[in-house]
Amino acid sequence: MRPKTVEIKITLAGPRIDDVVDQLRLPGPEPWTVVFGEDVTGAAATTALLDLGVVLRIRGKSATTGDTTVKLRPSRWSQLDPDYFESRKTDDADLKIEADWAGDKHSLATSMTIDWADSRLSAAQADSALVPDLFSKTQQDFLATCATGRVNLAAVSLLPPIAATRYAKFTPTGTALELRAERWQVDPTLDFLELSVIAKPKDAAATQESLTAFATSLSLPLDNNPLNKTQRVLNHLIATVPI
C-alpha cells in the first residue's frame, strides 16, 4: 500500500512576508478564515488532539460557505479501516490519503473534508453546543473508526480564528513547478507563507529538490523552527483562551 500523491511543503516566516508576496507576485488572493478545534482542558493547556495525531480544521470562505476537515497526521495504514484504504470523492465527502513532506519530515496524512453552504461556523462560534454540527456523520464515523483515541466532539473548543489568504496556483518563471501558496497571519510575531506542490511518489525527491532550490535562489526566508506551523499556531492560540 502506498499513497498515490505526495504534498511537498516549505514554510516561510518572519517580518518579510509582505515583501515575499510582492516578490513572487502571488495571483488571485482569496481571504479565508481558518479555525481549529482542540481539547482545551482547564489546567492542562496542551494540544491534546494534535498530540493524538488528530487535526480538526474549519475554513470559512465567505459568511455562508466553507469546509470542514478531519485530518489524521501522522497516520498509518494499519490504523485505517479497509473502507478507508483508497482516496475517493463522493457527493458528501472527499477522502484523501497523501504523503506529507516538509524538509526531512515525511509522514502519511489521511483526511476527510466536507463542503457546506450555510452559517454553521458563525453559529458554532456563538454557541459551543453546536460544534459537533460542523462535522458530518460520515466524518464522525471516520473519526470514530480510524483515530487512535476517542474524540468527543461535544467537548471540543473552537480556537480564535486565523486570517488566511489562499492564492491561485502559479508556475514561477524558469521552473516547472505548479505551486500553491497559503498565508496565515496569526499576529505580528506569527506570519507564515506556505508554498506547496503535489507530486507523484516517483517524482517526489526531485520535486522537493527543485522547490528547495527555487526558494534558495530567491533567498526566501525559510522557517527553520523544529516545530511545524500548526503546532506553533495552536500553542499560541490555546495560550489566549481562558481556562
C-alpha positions as CSV (number, residue, x, y, z in Angstrom):
1,M,0.0,0.0,0.0
2,R,1.2,3.5,-0.8
3,P,-0.2,6.9,-1.4
4,K,-0.7,8.0,-5.0
5,T,0.4,11.6,-4.3
6,V,2.9,13.5,-2.2
7,E,2.3,17.0,-0.9
8,I,5.7,18.7,-0.6
9,K,5.8,21.9,1.5
10,I,8.1,24.7,2.6
11,T,7.2,27.3,5.1
12,L,8.4,30.9,5.0
13,A,8.2,33.0,8.1
14,G,9.2,36.3,9.6
15,P,8.7,40.1,9.1
16,R,9.3,39.9,5.4
17,I,6.3,38.0,4.2
18,D,4.6,41.1,2.7
19,D,7.8,41.6,0.6
20,V,7.8,37.9,-0.4
21,V,4.1,38.1,-1.6
22,D,5.1,41.0,-3.8
23,Q,8.3,39.4,-4.9
24,L,6.5,36.2,-6.0
25,R,3.6,38.2,-7.5
26,L,1.2,35.8,-6.0
27,P,-2.0,35.7,-8.1
28,G,-5.7,35.6,-7.1
29,P,-5.7,36.2,-3.4
30,E,-8.8,34.9,-1.6
31,P,-9.3,35.9,2.1
32,W,-10.4,33.0,4.2
33,T,-10.8,32.3,7.9
34,V,-9.2,29.2,9.5
35,V,-10.5,27.9,12.8
36,F,-9.1,24.9,14.6
37,G,-10.9,22.7,17.1
38,E,-8.9,21.4,20.1
39,D,-9.4,19.8,23.5
40,V,-8.8,22.9,25.7
41,T,-8.8,21.3,29.2
42,G,-8.6,23.5,32.3
43,A,-5.1,23.5,34.0
44,A,-3.7,21.4,31.1
45,A,-3.4,23.8,28.2
46,T,-1.9,21.3,25.8
47,T,-2.7,20.3,22.2
48,A,-4.3,17.1,23.3
49,L,-5.9,16.2,19.9
50,L,-2.9,17.2,17.9
51,D,-0.8,15.0,20.2
52,L,-3.1,12.1,19.2
53,G,-2.5,12.9,15.5
54,V,-6.0,14.5,15.1
55,V,-6.4,17.9,13.4
56,L,-9.9,19.4,13.3
57,R,-9.9,22.4,10.9
58,I,-12.7,24.6,9.7
59,R,-12.3,27.1,6.9
60,G,-14.8,29.9,6.3
61,K,-14.6,31.1,2.7
62,S,-17.4,33.6,3.0
63,A,-20.2,34.2,5.5
64,T,-22.1,31.2,4.3
65,T,-19.6,28.9,2.6
66,G,-16.6,26.8,3.7
67,D,-15.4,23.4,4.5
68,T,-14.6,21.2,7.5
69,T,-11.7,18.7,7.6
70,V,-10.8,15.9,9.9
71,K,-7.2,15.0,9.4
72,L,-5.1,12.2,10.9
73,R,-1.5,13.1,10.7
74,P,0.7,11.2,11.1
75,S,-1.5,8.3,10.2
76,R,-0.7,4.6,9.5
77,W,-2.3,2.2,7.0
78,S,-2.7,-0.2,9.9
79,Q,-5.0,2.3,11.8
80,L,-7.3,2.7,8.8
81,D,-10.4,0.6,8.4
82,P,-10.4,-1.2,5.0
83,D,-13.3,1.1,4.0
84,Y,-10.8,4.0,4.0
85,F,-7.9,2.4,2.1
86,E,-8.4,4.4,-1.1
87,S,-8.7,8.1,-1.8
88,R,-12.2,9.0,-3.1
89,K,-14.5,11.8,-3.7
90,T,-18.3,11.4,-3.2
91,D,-21.2,13.7,-3.0
92,D,-20.9,14.1,0.7
93,A,-17.1,13.9,1.4
94,D,-13.6,13.9,0.0
95,L,-11.3,11.3,1.4
96,K,-7.6,11.9,0.7
97,I,-4.6,9.7,1.6
98,E,-1.4,11.5,0.8
99,A,2.3,11.6,1.9
100,D,3.2,14.8,3.5
101,W,6.8,16.0,3.1
102,A,8.3,19.0,4.9
103,G,12.0,19.0,4.8
104,D,13.3,15.7,6.1
105,K,10.0,15.0,7.9
106,H,7.9,12.6,5.9
107,S,4.6,11.2,7.1
108,L,1.3,9.9,5.9
109,A,-1.8,12.1,6.2
110,T,-5.4,10.9,5.8
111,S,-8.1,13.4,5.7
112,M,-11.8,13.7,5.1
113,T,-13.3,17.1,4.0
114,I,-16.9,18.2,3.5
115,D,-18.1,21.4,1.9
116,W,-21.0,23.4,3.4
117,A,-23.1,26.4,2.3
118,D,-24.7,27.8,5.5
119,S,-23.8,29.7,8.6
120,R,-22.6,26.8,10.7
121,L,-19.2,28.2,11.5
122,S,-20.6,31.5,12.9
123,A,-23.3,29.6,14.7
124,A,-20.8,27.3,16.4
125,Q,-18.6,30.2,17.3
126,A,-21.5,31.8,19.1
127,D,-22.7,28.6,20.8
128,S,-20.2,25.9,21.7
129,A,-23.0,23.3,21.8
130,L,-23.2,23.5,18.0
131,V,-19.5,22.5,17.4
132,P,-20.5,18.8,16.6
133,D,-22.7,20.2,13.8
134,L,-19.6,21.3,11.9
135,F,-18.9,17.7,11.2
136,S,-21.0,15.3,9.1
137,K,-22.0,11.8,10.2
138,T,-19.6,10.5,7.5
139,Q,-16.7,12.4,9.2
140,Q,-17.8,11.3,12.6
141,D,-17.8,7.7,11.5
142,F,-14.3,8.1,10.0
143,L,-13.0,9.7,13.2
144,A,-14.5,7.0,15.4
145,T,-13.2,4.2,13.2
146,C,-9.7,5.4,12.4
147,A,-8.5,7.8,15.1
148,T,-6.0,6.4,17.6
149,G,-8.1,7.7,20.5
150,R,-11.7,8.6,21.3
151,V,-12.8,12.2,20.4
152,N,-16.0,13.5,21.8
153,L,-16.8,16.5,19.5
154,A,-19.1,17.9,22.1
155,A,-16.1,18.6,24.3
156,V,-14.1,20.3,21.6
157,S,-13.5,24.0,21.7
158,L,-13.1,26.3,18.8
159,L,-9.9,28.4,19.0
160,P,-9.7,32.0,17.9
161,P,-9.9,32.5,14.1
162,I,-6.8,33.0,11.9
163,A,-6.8,35.4,9.0
164,A,-5.7,33.3,6.0
165,T,-5.2,34.1,2.3
166,R,-5.2,31.4,-0.4
167,Y,-3.6,32.2,-3.7
168,A,-4.3,30.8,-7.1
169,K,-1.8,28.2,-8.4
170,F,1.2,29.6,-10.2
171,T,4.3,28.4,-12.0
172,P,7.4,30.6,-11.3
173,T,9.4,31.6,-14.3
174,G,12.2,29.2,-15.1
175,T,10.6,26.3,-13.2
176,A,8.1,23.5,-14.0
177,L,6.6,23.7,-10.5
178,E,2.9,24.3,-10.2
179,L,2.8,25.9,-6.7
180,R,0.1,26.7,-4.3
181,A,0.5,29.3,-1.6
182,E,-1.4,30.0,1.6
183,R,-0.7,32.6,4.2
184,W,-1.6,32.5,7.9
185,Q,-1.5,35.8,9.7
186,V,-1.9,35.0,13.4
187,D,-0.3,38.1,14.9
188,P,2.8,40.2,14.1
189,T,5.1,37.5,15.5
190,L,3.4,34.6,13.7
191,D,3.1,35.2,10.0
192,F,3.6,32.2,7.7
193,L,3.5,31.7,4.0
194,E,3.4,28.0,2.9
195,L,4.4,27.0,-0.6
196,S,3.4,23.5,-1.7
197,V,3.4,21.3,-4.7
198,I,1.8,17.9,-5.5
199,A,4.0,15.2,-7.0
200,K,3.8,11.5,-7.8
201,P,5.8,9.3,-5.4
202,K,8.4,8.5,-8.1
203,D,9.0,12.2,-8.7
204,A,8.8,13.4,-5.1
205,A,12.5,13.6,-4.3
206,A,13.4,15.5,-7.5
207,T,10.4,17.8,-7.0
208,Q,11.4,18.6,-3.4
209,E,14.9,19.4,-4.6
210,S,13.5,21.8,-7.2
211,L,11.3,23.5,-4.7
212,T,14.2,24.0,-2.2
213,A,16.4,25.3,-5.0
214,F,13.8,27.7,-6.1
215,A,13.4,29.1,-2.5
216,T,17.1,29.3,-2.0
217,S,17.8,31.0,-5.3
218,L,15.4,33.9,-4.2
219,S,16.8,34.0,-0.7
220,L,13.3,33.4,0.7
221,P,13.0,33.4,4.5
222,L,12.8,29.7,5.2
223,D,11.3,28.8,8.6
224,N,13.8,26.6,10.4
225,N,11.9,26.2,13.7
226,P,11.8,22.5,14.7
227,L,8.1,22.8,15.5
228,N,5.7,22.8,12.5
229,K,3.5,25.8,12.0
230,T,0.3,24.0,13.1
231,Q,1.9,23.1,16.4
232,R,3.2,26.6,17.0
233,V,-0.1,28.3,16.0
234,L,-2.2,26.0,18.2
235,N,0.2,26.6,21.1
236,H,-0.2,30.3,20.7
237,L,-3.9,30.3,20.3
238,I,-4.5,28.0,23.3
239,A,-2.5,30.3,25.4
240,T,-5.0,33.1,24.6
241,V,-8.1,31.0,25.6
242,P,-9.3,31.4,29.2
243,I,-9.2,28.1,31.1
